[in-house]
């Protein structure tokens, strides 16, 4: 039996039980599932060592509990910092144009959305966008060009749909 088969068998045998146990510890099902999944990920990182454990379920439980505790501690620290800073800024612009722009941005490929956001919304110069994303200046320029072109098409299609809707609404 291979090391991966051992991990698969243990996963099938104890994943649910570990999630229930961690749910009792964390009080949050999603958090419990993530902690147990992370524990299995760590087991997969060293499958030979994991396969040699006397009690792999106990090891997984201990790792998952430690992961949950660490995440809880980090969340508490972040919450404290956020309380000191004050409430997060609120995006007040709910205009149709703003909402259309956000919807169009979500449709862009991730690499185009990143360069567009860093250049236009964060107001970084092209060379700083390149440094931030670890890509060349030429790549930033080509992605910006493509992103602007696609964004223009998406927004003009949205405007055409809105104007058609507006005309249909007037006729009825």
Secondary structure by P-SEA (a helix, b strand, c coil): ccaaaaaaaaaaccaaaaaaaaaaacccaaaaaaaaaaaaaaaaacaaaaaacccaaaaaaaaaaaaaaaaaaaaaaaaaaaaaaccccccccccaaaaaaaaaaaaccaaaaaaaaacccccccaaaaaaaacccaaaaaaaaaaaaaaaaaaaaaaaaaaaaaaaaaaac
